[in-house]
């Protein structure tokens, strides 16, 4: 009997595939736990919310941190290079020219979720917790609420999760991790 196994890629192999033109110019893929994952198409509501969120964060964080939009982050311990909707990263002298942000650089990872909600709540949440991402937010467009996760930990069974989980409603305000003086008004981000 022959055993069938999928080919898993390292981050270096994934980069090499990109250099070789393996992916079509408009193809949206990310590396998750060594597997190539085709990213879900962004619908109108997702794009609307993501655009408003980015605008608000750039206004609030001007020159205090980097707001990165749908750009890769390196999670080398899990052979992953996801492209979250938004990342708030520490300022760095090279502005991330030398490498994408790694967990030590990242203050907050944000996913805007409608059709990908379950994937973001299970697969991405576990991935970010395992990588030690301190703060993970999901803008849940299905229930019109913000899900805030912090304090990553490993369960006894080996799975990773976040100890602190908080739901914030679309008309409330939240403090941005790492910036206790900055608040984001969610009513400016969620559709009315």
Secondary structure per residue as TSV (DSSP state, phi and psi in degrees):
chain	resnum	aa	ss	phi	psi
A	1	X	-	360.0	131.2
A	2	X	-	-92.6	133.5
A	3	X	-	-91.3	133.3
A	4	X	-	-104.7	127.5
A	5	X	-	-130.1	146.3
A	6	X	-	-78.6	148.0
A	7	X	-	-77.9	123.6
A	8	X	-	-101.8	145.1
A	9	X	-	-110.0	143.6
A	10	X	-	-81.5	169.0
A	11	X	H	-62.9	-40.0
A	12	X	H	-62.8	-42.2
A	13	X	H	-65.0	-39.1
A	14	X	H	-60.9	-45.5
A	15	X	H	-61.9	-40.5
A	16	X	H	-63.9	-39.7
A	17	X	H	-58.8	-41.9
A	18	X	H	-63.6	-43.1
A	19	X	H	-62.6	-34.0
A	20	X	T	-81.1	-2.5
A	21	X	T	78.2	24.7
A	22	X	-	-62.8	-33.1
A	23	X	S	-97.6	140.2
A	24	X	-	-64.8	151.0
A	25	X	T	-54.9	-34.2
A	26	X	T	-100.4	6.8
A	27	X	-	-77.6	129.1
A	28	X	-	-107.4	105.3
A	29	X	E	-130.1	157.9
A	30	X	E	-139.8	157.7
A	31	X	E	-97.4	117.5
A	32	X	E	-125.4	114.2
A	33	X	T	50.8	42.5
A	34	X	T	83.2	-2.9
A	35	X	E	-107.0	143.5
A	36	X	E	-80.8	121.7
A	37	X	E	-117.7	125.1
A	38	X	E	-75.5	126.8
A	39	X	-	-77.1	145.7
A	40	X	-	-66.2	146.1
A	41	X	-	-65.7	144.4
A	42	X	-	-88.3	123.1
A	43	X	-	-83.4	176.5
A	44	X	H	-59.7	-45.6
A	45	X	H	-65.1	-41.8
A	46	X	H	-60.2	-49.1
A	47	X	H	-62.7	-41.1
A	48	X	H	-58.9	-53.1
A	49	X	H	-64.5	-44.0
A	50	X	H	-62.0	-42.7
A	51	X	H	-62.9	-46.0
A	52	X	H	-63.8	-41.4
A	53	X	H	-60.7	-47.8
A	54	X	H	-62.3	-44.3
A	55	X	H	-57.9	-46.9
A	56	X	H	-64.3	-43.6
A	57	X	H	-65.3	-39.6
A	58	X	H	-64.4	-41.4
A	59	X	H	-61.9	-46.6
A	60	X	H	-69.0	-38.6
A	61	X	H	-101.8	9.7
A	62	X	T	-41.7	117.3
A	63	X	T	66.0	0.3
A	64	X	T	-95.1	-21.7
A	65	X	S	-162.4	166.4
A	66	X	E	-93.0	128.2
A	67	X	E	-102.7	112.1
A	68	X	E	-108.4	136.2
A	69	X	E	-118.2	116.8
A	70	X	S	48.5	42.9
A	71	X	-	-112.6	154.2
A	72	X	-	-67.5	151.7
A	73	X	E	-126.3	151.0
A	74	X	E	-101.2	120.8
A	75	X	B	-119.6	76.2
A	76	X	G	-64.1	-28.8
A	77	X	G	-68.0	-16.7
A	78	X	G	-118.5	12.2
A	79	X	T	48.7	52.0
A	80	X	B	-132.0	144.2
A	81	X	B	-139.3	74.3
A	82	X	-	-73.7	165.9
A	83	X	-	-124.7	80.1
A	84	X	-	-61.3	159.2
A	85	X	S	-60.5	-43.0
A	86	X	E	-144.1	140.4
A	87	X	E	-131.5	133.3
A	88	X	E	-102.9	116.5
A	89	X	E	-118.4	152.9
A	90	X	-	-61.3	149.6
A	91	X	-	-63.9	142.0
A	92	X	-	-137.4	143.5
A	93	X	T	-58.2	-30.2
A	94	X	T	-90.3	0.3
A	95	X	T	53.0	30.3
A	96	X	T	68.8	27.9
A	97	X	S	-73.4	-37.8
A	98	X	S	-75.8	-30.1
A	99	X	S	-165.6	157.7
A	100	X	-	-69.3	159.8
A	101	X	E	-60.9	145.5
A	102	X	E	-114.1	170.8
A	103	X	G	-49.6	-38.2
A	104	X	G	-65.7	-21.7
A	105	X	G	-87.0	-16.7
A	106	X	E	-98.1	126.8
A	107	X	E	-91.9	-33.5
A	108	X	E	-158.1	135.8
A	109	X	E	-112.7	135.1
A	110	X	E	-127.4	132.6
A	111	X	E	-116.3	136.4
A	112	X	E	-100.1	122.7
A	113	X	E	-129.2	128.9
A	114	X	S	-130.1	-81.8
A	115	X	T	-67.9	-22.5
A	116	X	T	-98.0	15.0
A	117	X	H	-56.1	-52.0
A	118	X	H	-62.6	-39.9
A	119	X	H	-61.6	-43.2
A	120	X	I	-70.4	-32.7
A	121	X	I	-78.8	-22.0
A	122	X	I	-112.7	-68.3
A	123	X	I	-65.9	-53.3
A	124	X	I	-67.1	-40.1
A	125	X	H	-59.2	-48.2
A	126	X	H	-63.4	-41.5
A	127	X	H	-61.1	-49.1
A	128	X	H	-66.2	-38.3
A	129	X	H	-64.7	-44.6
A	130	X	H	-62.2	-35.7
A	131	X	T	-76.8	-8.2
A	132	X	T	84.3	20.6
A	133	X	-	-66.3	118.0
A	134	X	S	-66.7	-37.7
A	135	X	E	-134.5	129.2
A	136	X	E	-133.6	126.9
A	137	X	E	-118.9	142.9
A	138	X	E	-120.5	117.6
A	139	X	E	-81.9	97.5
A	140	X	E	-82.4	102.7
A	141	X	T	-83.3	-10.4
A	142	X	T	-73.8	-45.9
A	143	X	T	-103.9	4.4
A	144	X	T	49.3	58.3
A	145	X	E	-150.0	159.7
A	146	X	E	-100.7	128.5
A	147	X	E	-102.6	121.1
A	148	X	E	-111.2	127.2
A	149	X	E	-122.7	138.1
A	150	X	E	-150.4	169.7
A	151	X	E	63.8	71.0
A	152	X	E	-63.7	145.5
A	153	X	E	-153.8	165.7
A	154	X	E	-107.9	127.3
A	155	X	-	-72.0	163.7
A	156	X	T	-57.3	-36.4
A	157	X	T	-75.3	-4.3
A	158	X	S	102.3	-17.0
A	159	X	-	-70.3	157.4
A	160	X	E	-110.6	147.2
A	161	X	E	-156.8	-171.4
A	162	X	E	-119.1	134.3
A	163	X	E	-69.9	-39.6
A	164	X	E	-102.2	123.2
A	165	X	E	-133.4	127.9
A	166	X	E	-136.4	140.3
A	167	X	E	-106.4	131.0
A	168	X	E	-123.5	134.6
A	169	X	E	-80.8	159.6
A	170	X	T	-64.5	-13.9
A	171	X	T	-106.9	14.0
A	172	X	S	-104.4	176.6
A	173	X	E	-120.4	143.2
A	174	X	E	-128.5	150.9
A	175	X	E	-86.1	137.4
A	176	X	E	-81.0	126.5
A	177	X	T	-53.4	132.8
A	178	X	T	89.4	-8.7
A	179	X	E	-137.1	76.9
A	180	X	E	-61.6	-15.9
A	181	X	E	-91.8	-1.6
A	182	X	E	-115.0	126.9
A	183	X	E	-120.3	141.8
A	184	X	E	-106.4	121.3
A	185	X	E	-82.9	109.8
A	186	X	G	-66.5	-22.8
A	187	X	G	-67.0	-16.6
A	188	X	G	-85.8	-7.4
A	189	X	T	-112.4	-47.9
A	190	X	S	-73.4	147.6
A	191	X	-	-64.1	145.4
A	192	X	-	-67.0	360.0
